[in-house]
Amino acid sequence: MFKGGVIIWYKYIYEFLFQTEPLFNNALLDWVFPAFIVWLLYDFAFGIVGGLYKSGVISGRDLGSIIHWGIRYGIMWLTVQTLVFIRDNWIYIILVSVGALIIVILIALLIRKE
């Protein structure tokens, strides 16, 4: 609850809204980063919802708004979850990547040899 004498109040609000742990443990970055992702996804979600309207799959303003915001916040949530996973498991990810690279190089050398 205390970190360096400062109460981390935003952590509880962040976890409630985004259902994830803070990525950076910094109040400003933990709010700005997801907001930036949601802002970047505006055109993407707008295009998908526009396509759904044009094809006649949906009609009505409320359903389009729900889908639009669901896409934006859903992708933001997945992005933050992926970054939290990478942050927490980066050593294993590097080890697996290096191991896979070594195996690919060994297979390439064996193929070239024959």
C-alpha positions as CSV (number, residue, x, y, z in Angstrom):
1,M,0.0,0.0,0.0
2,F,2.9,2.3,0.7
3,K,5.7,2.8,-1.7
4,G,8.4,5.3,-0.7
5,G,5.9,6.9,1.7
6,V,3.3,7.5,-1.0
7,I,0.0,5.7,-1.0
8,I,-0.6,4.0,-4.3
9,W,-4.3,4.9,-4.5
10,Y,-4.4,4.8,-8.3
11,K,-3.6,1.1,-8.3
12,Y,-7.0,0.1,-6.9
13,I,-8.9,2.3,-9.4
14,Y,-6.7,1.1,-12.3
15,E,-7.2,-2.6,-11.3
16,F,-11.0,-2.0,-11.0
17,L,-11.3,-0.3,-14.4
18,F,-8.9,-2.4,-16.4
19,Q,-9.0,-5.7,-14.4
20,T,-5.2,-5.9,-14.5
21,E,-2.2,-5.0,-12.5
22,P,-0.5,-1.7,-13.2
23,L,2.2,-2.1,-15.9
24,F,4.7,0.6,-14.8
25,N,3.8,1.2,-11.1
26,N,3.7,4.9,-12.0
27,A,0.3,6.7,-11.8
28,L,0.9,8.8,-14.8
29,L,2.2,6.1,-17.1
30,D,-0.4,3.6,-15.9
31,W,-3.2,5.9,-17.1
32,V,-1.6,7.5,-20.1
33,F,-0.4,4.3,-21.8
34,P,-3.8,2.6,-22.0
35,A,-5.5,5.9,-22.9
36,F,-3.0,6.3,-25.8
37,I,-3.7,2.8,-27.0
38,V,-7.5,3.4,-26.9
39,W,-6.9,6.7,-28.8
40,L,-4.8,4.9,-31.5
41,L,-7.6,2.3,-31.9
42,Y,-10.3,4.9,-32.7
43,D,-10.0,4.6,-36.5
44,F,-9.7,0.9,-36.4
45,A,-12.9,0.4,-34.3
46,F,-14.7,3.1,-36.3
47,G,-13.9,1.2,-39.6
48,I,-15.1,-2.1,-38.2
49,V,-18.4,-0.6,-36.9
50,G,-18.8,1.4,-40.1
51,G,-18.4,-1.9,-42.1
52,L,-21.0,-3.6,-39.9
53,Y,-23.5,-0.7,-40.5
54,K,-22.8,-0.8,-44.3
55,S,-23.3,-4.6,-44.5
56,G,-26.5,-4.4,-42.5
57,V,-25.3,-6.6,-39.6
58,I,-26.2,-3.9,-37.1
59,S,-28.5,-0.9,-36.9
60,G,-29.0,1.7,-34.3
61,R,-26.7,4.1,-32.6
62,D,-26.4,2.3,-29.2
63,L,-25.3,-1.1,-30.5
64,G,-22.6,0.6,-32.7
65,S,-21.3,2.6,-29.8
66,I,-21.1,-0.5,-27.6
67,I,-19.2,-2.5,-30.3
68,H,-16.9,0.5,-31.0
69,W,-15.9,0.9,-27.3
70,G,-15.8,-2.8,-26.8
71,I,-13.2,-3.1,-29.6
72,R,-11.2,-0.2,-28.3
73,Y,-11.1,-1.3,-24.6
74,G,-10.8,-5.0,-25.5
75,I,-7.7,-4.6,-27.6
76,M,-6.3,-2.2,-25.0
77,W,-6.8,-4.8,-22.3
78,L,-5.2,-7.5,-24.4
79,T,-2.2,-5.2,-25.1
80,V,-1.7,-4.5,-21.4
81,Q,-2.1,-8.1,-20.5
82,T,0.5,-9.1,-23.1
83,L,3.0,-6.5,-21.8
84,V,2.4,-7.6,-18.2
85,F,3.1,-11.2,-19.3
86,I,6.3,-10.1,-21.1
87,R,7.4,-8.0,-18.2
88,D,6.9,-10.9,-15.7
89,N,8.4,-13.6,-17.9
90,W,11.0,-11.9,-20.0
91,I,13.8,-14.2,-19.0
92,Y,11.9,-17.3,-20.1
93,I,10.9,-15.6,-23.4
94,I,14.6,-14.8,-24.1
95,L,15.7,-18.3,-23.2
96,V,13.0,-19.9,-25.5
97,S,13.8,-17.5,-28.3
98,V,17.6,-18.1,-28.1
99,G,16.9,-21.9,-27.9
100,A,14.7,-21.8,-30.9
101,L,17.3,-19.7,-32.8
102,I,20.0,-22.3,-32.0
103,I,17.8,-25.2,-33.1
104,V,17.0,-23.4,-36.4
105,I,20.7,-22.7,-37.1
106,L,21.6,-26.3,-36.3
107,I,18.9,-27.6,-38.7
108,A,20.0,-25.1,-41.4
109,L,23.6,-26.3,-41.0
110,L,22.5,-30.0,-41.2
111,I,20.5,-29.3,-44.4
112,R,23.3,-27.3,-46.0
113,K,25.8,-30.1,-45.2
114,E,23.7,-32.7,-47.0
